[in-house]
Amino acid sequence: MTATQSVTLERVLDAPIDLVWQMWTDPEHFAAWYGPTGASVPVIETDLTVGGTRHFCIEMQTPDGQSRMWFVGEYRVIDPPTRLVYTESMSDPDGNRVSPETMGMPDGHPEVTEVTVELTDADGRTRMVMTHAGIPADSPGAMGWNMALDKLEAHLAPGTGRR
């Protein structure tokens, strides 16, 4: 994939690397921050092993009412607490992959994308680089990631009970 077919975001988070790792790998923590502003994750199931699956639902309020989008993926690399790689595809509630076109995505949207999270210690803080290969840097998905990472920063903020 070319650079135009991926989004890479970098943040330095005011939290230790082990805690940031948990934000990505513990279902309860992940559900607390993932998704664009206003979205929630009412269902998440993970098997945090290489080859294990992740299946979750994002719920959002839309002009037409409430919308649910389901995703399924597979963990490819789990190297605590520095590197996590997983795939992501749209799915039905049972975890069966569905085509992006069926879900209203533009022609050419890949059926499987890949998310890579790289974490490094930065003197007690954490440098995080997240790359989502398969979605363009100028896409709504990239905007959604920025909103999600803003939520992650807020979730890690002192006084939230996450420390």
GROMACS elastic network, one bead per residue, 0.5 to 0.9 nm:
[ bonds ]
;  ai    aj funct       b0    kb
    1     4     6  0.79651   500
    1     5     6  0.59104   500
    1     6     6  0.74233   500
    1   133     6  0.70805   500
    1   134     6  0.70528   500
    2     5     6  0.52904   500
    2     6     6  0.70515   500
    2   133     6  0.86685   500
    2   134     6  0.88574   500
    3     6     6  0.54247   500
    3     7     6  0.75783   500
    3     8     6  0.88653   500
    3   133     6  0.84018   500
    3   136     6  0.79742   500
    3   137     6  0.79736   500
    4     7     6  0.76484   500
    4   134     6  0.88619   500
    4   135     6  0.80568   500
    4   136     6  0.53098   500
    4   137     6  0.60295   500
    4   138     6  0.81603   500
    5   132     6  0.87046   500
    5   133     6  0.62663   500
    5   134     6  0.51197   500
    5   135     6  0.51579   500
    5   137     6  0.67190   500
    6   131     6  0.67974   500
    6   132     6  0.55066   500
    6   134     6  0.52856   500
    6   137     6  0.56310   500
    6   142     6  0.86202   500
    7   130     6  0.80461   500
    7   131     6  0.55810   500
    7   132     6  0.53246   500
    7   133     6  0.65467   500
    7   134     6  0.81234   500
    7   135     6  0.64404   500
    7   136     6  0.60331   500
    7   138     6  0.80387   500
    7   139     6  0.87491   500
    7   141     6  0.86897   500
    7   142     6  0.61359   500
    7   145     6  0.87653   500
    8   129     6  0.68995   500
    8   130     6  0.55858   500
    8   132     6  0.64871   500
    8   133     6  0.83493   500
    8   137     6  0.75162   500
    8   142     6  0.86048   500
    9   128     6  0.81144   500
    9   129     6  0.57429   500
    9   130     6  0.53071   500
    9   131     6  0.64531   500
    9   132     6  0.87988   500
    9   142     6  0.88485   500
    9   145     6  0.82644   500
    9   146     6  0.77105   500
    9   149     6  0.88882   500
   10   127     6  0.72572   500
   10   128     6  0.55842   500
   10   130     6  0.63706   500
   10   131     6  0.87439   500
   11   126     6  0.81137   500
   11   127     6  0.59110   500
   11   128     6  0.52834   500
   11   129     6  0.66255   500
   11   130     6  0.86114   500
   11   149     6  0.82150   500
   11   153     6  0.89546   500
   12    15     6  0.87453   500
   12   122     6  0.79837   500
   12   125     6  0.68039   500
   12   126     6  0.54932   500
   12   128     6  0.60812   500
   12   129     6  0.87699   500
   13    16     6  0.80853   500
   13    17     6  0.88340   500
   13    20     6  0.80543   500
   13   125     6  0.57476   500
   13   126     6  0.51076   500
   13   127     6  0.63361   500
   13   128     6  0.73238   500
   13   152     6  0.89081   500
   13   153     6  0.65840   500
   13   156     6  0.79462   500
   14   124     6  0.77294   500
   14   126     6  0.66348   500
   14   153     6  0.78486   500
   14   156     6  0.72954   500
   14   157     6  0.73792   500
   14   158     6  0.87314   500
   15    18     6  0.83518   500
   15    19     6  0.65365   500
   15    20     6  0.66512   500
   15   124     6  0.67390   500
   15   126     6  0.60901   500
   15   156     6  0.66623   500
   15   157     6  0.81514   500
   15   163     6  0.81129   500
   16    19     6  0.55310   500
   16    20     6  0.65267   500
   16    21     6  0.88149   500
   16   121     6  0.71967   500
   16   122     6  0.84777   500
   16   123     6  0.85955   500
   16   124     6  0.52066   500
   16   125     6  0.51306   500
   16   126     6  0.58314   500
   17    20     6  0.51109   500
   17    21     6  0.61017   500
   17    22     6  0.86794   500
   17    81     6  0.66641   500
   17    82     6  0.78358   500
   17   119     6  0.67948   500
   17   120     6  0.68374   500
   17   121     6  0.58114   500
   17   122     6  0.84813   500
   17   124     6  0.74682   500
   17   125     6  0.68246   500
   17   126     6  0.52119   500
   17   127     6  0.82225   500
   17   128     6  0.89854   500
   18    21     6  0.50546   500
   18    22     6  0.63745   500
   18    23     6  0.88498   500
   18    80     6  0.82019   500
   18    81     6  0.59675   500
   18    82     6  0.88037   500
   18   126     6  0.89387   500
   19    22     6  0.50488   500
   19    23     6  0.64062   500
   19    81     6  0.89525   500
   19   156     6  0.85708   500
   19   162     6  0.81959   500
   19   163     6  0.77383   500
   20    24     6  0.67808   500
   20    25     6  0.88911   500
   20    81     6  0.83248   500
   20   119     6  0.80558   500
   20   126     6  0.73009   500
   20   128     6  0.85466   500
   20   156     6  0.82456   500
   21    24     6  0.54182   500
   21    25     6  0.62554   500
   21    26     6  0.82858   500
   21    80     6  0.71710   500
   21    81     6  0.55086   500
   21    82     6  0.74680   500
   21    83     6  0.86716   500
   21    84     6  0.86945   500
   21   119     6  0.77292   500
   22    26     6  0.51682   500
   22    27     6  0.86184   500
   22    29     6  0.69051   500
   22    30     6  0.79883   500
   22    81     6  0.84889   500
   23    26     6  0.60255   500
   23    27     6  0.80441   500
   23    28     6  0.82925   500
   23    30     6  0.52586   500
   23    31     6  0.87912   500
   23    32     6  0.86195   500
   23    33     6  0.82008   500
   23   152     6  0.79098   500
   23   156     6  0.88305   500
   24    27     6  0.77738   500
   24    29     6  0.72594   500
   24    30     6  0.55048   500
   24    84     6  0.83594   500
   24   117     6  0.85385   500
   25    28     6  0.88470   500
   25    29     6  0.77654   500
   25    30     6  0.68074   500
   25    46     6  0.84606   500
   25    48     6  0.71771   500
   25    84     6  0.86420   500
   26    29     6  0.54350   500
   26    30     6  0.60516   500
   26    31     6  0.85921   500
   26    46     6  0.85141   500
   26    48     6  0.87693   500
   27    30     6  0.50242   500
   27    31     6  0.59793   500
   27    32     6  0.85609   500
   27    44     6  0.63605   500
   27    45     6  0.70614   500
   27    46     6  0.69034   500
   28    31     6  0.52990   500
   28    32     6  0.63901   500
   28    44     6  0.82759   500
   29    32     6  0.51421   500
   29    33     6  0.69790   500
   29    34     6  0.87165   500
   29   155     6  0.87929   500
   29   162     6  0.89658   500
   30    33     6  0.57840   500
   30    34     6  0.57926   500
   30    41     6  0.84403   500
   30    44     6  0.87287   500
   30   152     6  0.87298   500
   31    34     6  0.56055   500
   31    35     6  0.84218   500
   31    40     6  0.70683   500
   31    41     6  0.50374   500
   31    42     6  0.74090   500
   31    43     6  0.80662   500
   31    44     6  0.71870   500
   31    56     6  0.89232   500
   32    40     6  0.75437   500
   32    41     6  0.73652   500
   32   151     6  0.84533   500
   32   152     6  0.81795   500
   32   155     6  0.75252   500
   33    36     6  0.87259   500
   33    39     6  0.89952   500
   33    40     6  0.80038   500
   33    41     6  0.84708   500
   33   148     6  0.62781   500
   33   149     6  0.77202   500
   33   150     6  0.85693   500
   33   151     6  0.52343   500
   33   152     6  0.51314   500
   33   153     6  0.86603   500
   33   154     6  0.84196   500
   33   155     6  0.65809   500
   34    37     6  0.89986   500
   34    39     6  0.79091   500
   34    40     6  0.73356   500
   34    41     6  0.70932   500
   34    58     6  0.84524   500
   34   145     6  0.84393   500
   34   147     6  0.87878   500
   34   148     6  0.52520   500
   34   149     6  0.77110   500
   34   151     6  0.73036   500
   34   152     6  0.73166   500
   35    38     6  0.80046   500
   35    39     6  0.55700   500
   35    40     6  0.66962   500
   35    41     6  0.75510   500
   35    58     6  0.68900   500
   35    59     6  0.87605   500
   35    60     6  0.89634   500
   35   144     6  0.64875   500
   35   145     6  0.70923   500
   35   147     6  0.72164   500
   35   149     6  0.85609   500
   35   151     6  0.83029   500
   36    39     6  0.55509   500
   36    40     6  0.83817   500
   36    60     6  0.85826   500
   36   143     6  0.79079   500
   36   145     6  0.68018   500
   36   146     6  0.77966   500
   36   148     6  0.50453   500
   36   149     6  0.86866   500
   36   150     6  0.89803   500
   36   151     6  0.81225   500
   37    40     6  0.86050   500
   37    60     6  0.88982   500
   37   144     6  0.77841   500
   37   147     6  0.57883   500
   37   148     6  0.68696   500
   37   150     6  0.87235   500
   37   151     6  0.74946   500
   38    59     6  0.87035   500
   38    60     6  0.64736   500
   38    61     6  0.73311   500
   39    58     6  0.64770   500
   39    59     6  0.55184   500
   39    61     6  0.73635   500
   40    57     6  0.83044   500
   40    58     6  0.56990   500
   40    59     6  0.52608   500
   40    60     6  0.66945   500
   41    44     6  0.69426   500
   41    56     6  0.70928   500
   41    57     6  0.56286   500
   41    59     6  0.61698   500
   42    56     6  0.79306   500
   42    57     6  0.63274   500
   42    58     6  0.68666   500
   42    59     6  0.70304   500
   43    55     6  0.80335   500
   43    56     6  0.52972   500
   43    57     6  0.53022   500
   43    58     6  0.77640   500
   44    54     6  0.74126   500
   44    55     6  0.57876   500
   44    57     6  0.65544   500
   45    53     6  0.80057   500
   45    54     6  0.57473   500
   45    55     6  0.52572   500
   45    56     6  0.62050   500
   46    49     6  0.88467   500
   46    52     6  0.74040   500
   46    53     6  0.58182   500
   46    55     6  0.64013   500
   46    56     6  0.83321   500
   47    50     6  0.85566   500
   47    51     6  0.85095   500
   47    53     6  0.53803   500
   47    54     6  0.63193   500
   47    74     6  0.88103   500
   47    75     6  0.82594   500
   48    51     6  0.84333   500
   48    52     6  0.58827   500
   48    53     6  0.73634   500
   48    54     6  0.78955   500
   48    75     6  0.69446   500
   48    78     6  0.78226   500
   49    53     6  0.79801   500
   49    74     6  0.89238   500
   49    75     6  0.65543   500
   49    76     6  0.83322   500
   49    77     6  0.84663   500
   49    78     6  0.71171   500
   50    53     6  0.85614   500
   50    74     6  0.76713   500
   50    75     6  0.51197   500
   50    76     6  0.52633   500
   50    77     6  0.60356   500
   50    78     6  0.64439   500
   51    74     6  0.57175   500
   51    75     6  0.53203   500
   51    76     6  0.60132   500
   51    77     6  0.86056   500
   52    73     6  0.84117   500
   52    74     6  0.55783   500
   52    75     6  0.55334   500
   52    76     6  0.81722   500
   53    72     6  0.70920   500
   53    73     6  0.55778   500
   53    75     6  0.62398   500
   53    86     6  0.88938   500
   54    71     6  0.80150   500
   54    72     6  0.55802   500
   54    73     6  0.51745   500
   54    74     6  0.60499   500
   54    75     6  0.74456   500
   54    86     6  0.86159   500
   54    87     6  0.88946   500
   54    88     6  0.85083   500
   54    95     6  0.89935   500
   55    70     6  0.73986   500
   55    71     6  0.56742   500
   55    73     6  0.65383   500
   55    74     6  0.88608   500
   55    91     6  0.84813   500
   55    93     6  0.86625   500
   55    94     6  0.87559   500
   55    95     6  0.63572   500
   56    69     6  0.84833   500
   56    70     6  0.57823   500
   56    71     6  0.54900   500
   56    72     6  0.66286   500
   56    93     6  0.84070   500
   56    95     6  0.84983   500
   57    68     6  0.64666   500
   57    69     6  0.55792   500
   57    71     6  0.63100   500
   57    72     6  0.89791   500
   57    93     6  0.78060   500
   58    67     6  0.82055   500
   58    68     6  0.56391   500
   58    69     6  0.52627   500
   58    70     6  0.64059   500
   58    71     6  0.82142   500
   59    66     6  0.70279   500
   59    67     6  0.56711   500
   59    69     6  0.65023   500
   59    70     6  0.88018   500
   60    65     6  0.85830   500
   60    66     6  0.58101   500
   60    67     6  0.52631   500
   60    68     6  0.64639   500
   60    69     6  0.84073   500
   61    64     6  0.79899   500
   61    65     6  0.58247   500
   61    67     6  0.60873   500
   61    68     6  0.88518   500
   62    65     6  0.51078   500
   62    66     6  0.56705   500
   62    67     6  0.63683   500
   63    66     6  0.81288   500
   64    67     6  0.81443   500
   69    90     6  0.75123   500
   69    91     6  0.78434   500
   69    92     6  0.80647   500
   69    93     6  0.85500   500
   69   103     6  0.85445   500
   70    89     6  0.85465   500
   70    90     6  0.58842   500
   70    91     6  0.51436   500
   70    92     6  0.57900   500
   70    93     6  0.60628   500
   70    94     6  0.88733   500
   70    95     6  0.76843   500
   71    88     6  0.64571   500
   71    89     6  0.54609   500
   71    92     6  0.74881   500
   71    93     6  0.83500   500
   71    95     6  0.72067   500
   71    96     6  0.89342   500
   71    97     6  0.78751   500
   72    87     6  0.78948   500
   72    88     6  0.56940   500
   72    89     6  0.53640   500
   72    90     6  0.62872   500
   72    91     6  0.58798   500
   72    92     6  0.86034   500
   72    95     6  0.58163   500
   72    96     6  0.76278   500
   72    97     6  0.69541   500
   73    86     6  0.64902   500
   73    89     6  0.60210   500
   73    90     6  0.86766   500
   73    95     6  0.88751   500
   73    97     6  0.89992   500
   73   112     6  0.82961   500
   73   113     6  0.89276   500
   73   114     6  0.88311   500
   74    85     6  0.86757   500
   74    86     6  0.54237   500
   74    87     6  0.52423   500
   74    88     6  0.72061   500
   75    78     6  0.71527   500
   75    84     6  0.78042   500
   75    85     6  0.61130   500
   75    87     6  0.65779   500
   76    84     6  0.77351   500
   76    85     6  0.53707   500
   76    86     6  0.52580   500
   76    87     6  0.73988   500
   77    83     6  0.70448   500
   77    84     6  0.53767   500
   77    86     6  0.69431   500
   77   116     6  0.87566   500
   78    81     6  0.83746   500
   78    82     6  0.84926   500
   78    83     6  0.61922   500
   78    85     6  0.67080   500
   78    86     6  0.87262   500
   79    82     6  0.59061   500
   79    83     6  0.50031   500
   79    84     6  0.62537   500
   79    85     6  0.89667   500
   80    83     6  0.63466   500
   80    84     6  0.76418   500
   81    84     6  0.82482   500
   81   118     6  0.87368   500
   81   119     6  0.69919   500
   81   120     6  0.83876   500
   82   117     6  0.78562   500
   82   118     6  0.55469   500
   82   120     6  0.61693   500
   82   121     6  0.86972   500
   83   116     6  0.72789   500
   83   117     6  0.56512   500
   83   119     6  0.62782   500
   83   120     6  0.89834   500
   84   115     6  0.80230   500
   84   116     6  0.57724   500
   84   117     6  0.51104   500
   84   118     6  0.66973   500
   84   119     6  0.87550   500
   85   114     6  0.70608   500
   85   115     6  0.56140   500
   85   117     6  0.63461   500
   85   118     6  0.87241   500
   86   113     6  0.85597   500
   86   114     6  0.57453   500
   86   115     6  0.54133   500
   86   116     6  0.67176   500
   86   117     6  0.89111   500
   87   112     6  0.64471   500
   87   113     6  0.55527   500
   87   115     6  0.61225   500
   87   116     6  0.88445   500
   88   111     6  0.83592   500
   88   112     6  0.56951   500
   88   113     6  0.52228   500
   88   114     6  0.60206   500
   88   115     6  0.73869   500
   89    97     6  0.63503   500
   89    98     6  0.76412   500
   89    99     6  0.83957   500
   89   100     6  0.82072   500
   89   110     6  0.84595   500
   89   111     6  0.58386   500
   89   113     6  0.64964   500
   89   114     6  0.88960   500
   90    95     6  0.86420   500
   90    96     6  0.84034   500
   90    97     6  0.58061   500
   90    98     6  0.56899   500
   90    99     6  0.69778   500
   90   100     6  0.65765   500
   90   103     6  0.77814   500
   90   111     6  0.73617   500
   90   112     6  0.81017   500
   91    94     6  0.75764   500
   91    95     6  0.54044   500
   91    96     6  0.51836   500
   91    99     6  0.79882   500
   92    95     6  0.54246   500
   92    96     6  0.54721   500
   92    97     6  0.65388   500
   92    98     6  0.66006   500
   93    96     6  0.75153   500
   94    97     6  0.89482   500
   95    98     6  0.89733   500
   97   111     6  0.82241   500
   98   101     6  0.85093   500
   98   102     6  0.68794   500
   98   103     6  0.76959   500
   98   111     6  0.78381   500
   99   102     6  0.53181   500
   99   103     6  0.68409   500
   99   105     6  0.87358   500
   99   109     6  0.89418   500
   99   110     6  0.85608   500
   99   111     6  0.60427   500
  100   103     6  0.51013   500
  100   104     6  0.64964   500
  100   105     6  0.51499   500
  100   106     6  0.75401   500
  100   107     6  0.80296   500
  100   108     6  0.85886   500
  100   109     6  0.63108   500
  100   110     6  0.72116   500
  100   111     6  0.61076   500
  101   104     6  0.50557   500
  101   106     6  0.63337   500
  101   107     6  0.63833   500
  101   108     6  0.84589   500
  101   109     6  0.76923   500
  102   105     6  0.73491   500
  104   107     6  0.89814   500
  105   108     6  0.85078   500
  105   109     6  0.65663   500
  106   109     6  0.59483   500
  107   110     6  0.87398   500
  108   111     6  0.88149   500
  109   112     6  0.87726   500
  109   134     6  0.75149   500
  109   135     6  0.76016   500
  110   113     6  0.64790   500
  110   134     6  0.62643   500
  110   135     6  0.81171   500
  111   134     6  0.89018   500
  112   134     6  0.75875   500
  113   132     6  0.70151   500
  113   133     6  0.57304   500
  113   135     6  0.74792   500
  114   131     6  0.80048   500
  114   132     6  0.56584   500
  114   133     6  0.51958   500
  114   134     6  0.68636   500
  115   130     6  0.70495   500
  115   131     6  0.56539   500
  115   133     6  0.63394   500
  115   134     6  0.89356   500
  116   129     6  0.79892   500
  116   130     6  0.56443   500
  116   131     6  0.51706   500
  116   132     6  0.64591   500
  116   133     6  0.81993   500
  117   128     6  0.69241   500
  117   129     6  0.58512   500
  117   131     6  0.65999   500
  117   132     6  0.87775   500
  118   127     6  0.80542   500
  118   128     6  0.56868   500
  118   129     6  0.51838   500
  118   130     6  0.64239   500
  118   131     6  0.86392   500
  119   126     6  0.64412   500
  119   127     6  0.56568   500
  119   129     6  0.66227   500
  119   130     6  0.87564   500
  120   125     6  0.85771   500
  120   126     6  0.57037   500
  120   127     6  0.52035   500
  120   128     6  0.66945   500
  120   129     6  0.88608   500
  121   124     6  0.62625   500
  121   125     6  0.60667   500
  121   127     6  0.63564   500
  121   128     6  0.89987   500
  122   126     6  0.52157   500
  122   127     6  0.61321   500
  123   126     6  0.78000   500
  132   135     6  0.65427   500
  132   136     6  0.88139   500
  132   142     6  0.85201   500
  133   136     6  0.80613   500
  135   138     6  0.84544   500
  135   139     6  0.68011   500
  135   140     6  0.89211   500
  135   141     6  0.67069   500
  135   142     6  0.72603   500
  136   139     6  0.52379   500
  136   140     6  0.86164   500
  136   141     6  0.78051   500
  136   142     6  0.70909   500
  137   140     6  0.86938   500
  137   141     6  0.81487   500
  137   142     6  0.56585   500
  137   143     6  0.85099   500
  138   141     6  0.81769   500
  138   142     6  0.63568   500
  138   143     6  0.77341   500
  139   142     6  0.52793   500
  139   143     6  0.67195   500
  139   144     6  0.87675   500
  140   143     6  0.50146   500
  140   144     6  0.61369   500
  140   145     6  0.86936   500
  141   145     6  0.62639   500
  141   146     6  0.87653   500
  142   145     6  0.50657   500
  142   146     6  0.64159   500
  142   147     6  0.87807   500
  143   146     6  0.51405   500
  143   147     6  0.63612   500
  143   148     6  0.86576   500
  144   147     6  0.51143   500
  144   148     6  0.61091   500
  144   149     6  0.86173   500
  145   149     6  0.60633   500
  145   150     6  0.84798   500
  146   149     6  0.51922   500
  146   150     6  0.62013   500
  146   151     6  0.86955   500
  147   150     6  0.50365   500
  147   151     6  0.63345   500
  147   152     6  0.87014   500
  148   152     6  0.62067   500
  148   153     6  0.87454   500
  149   153     6  0.62106   500
  149   154     6  0.85787   500
  150   153     6  0.51655   500
  150   154     6  0.63514   500
  150   155     6  0.86300   500
  151   154     6  0.50351   500
  151   155     6  0.60235   500
  151   156     6  0.86212   500
  152   156     6  0.62437   500
  152   157     6  0.86713   500
  153   156     6  0.51605   500
  153   157     6  0.62322   500
  154   157     6  0.50656   500
  154   158     6  0.86738   500
  154   160     6  0.81590   500
  155   158     6  0.85778   500
  155   160     6  0.64344   500
  155   161     6  0.88073   500
  155   162     6  0.72832   500
  156   159     6  0.85727   500
  156   160     6  0.67653   500
  156   161     6  0.83894   500
  156   162     6  0.61307   500
  156   163     6  0.76510   500
  157   160     6  0.59505   500
  157   161     6  0.85687   500
  157   162     6  0.78769   500
  157   163     6  0.87323   500
  158   161     6  0.72584   500
  158   162     6  0.76973   500
  158   163     6  0.73494   500
  159   162     6  0.77302   500
  159   163     6  0.81932   500
  160   163     6  0.77121   500
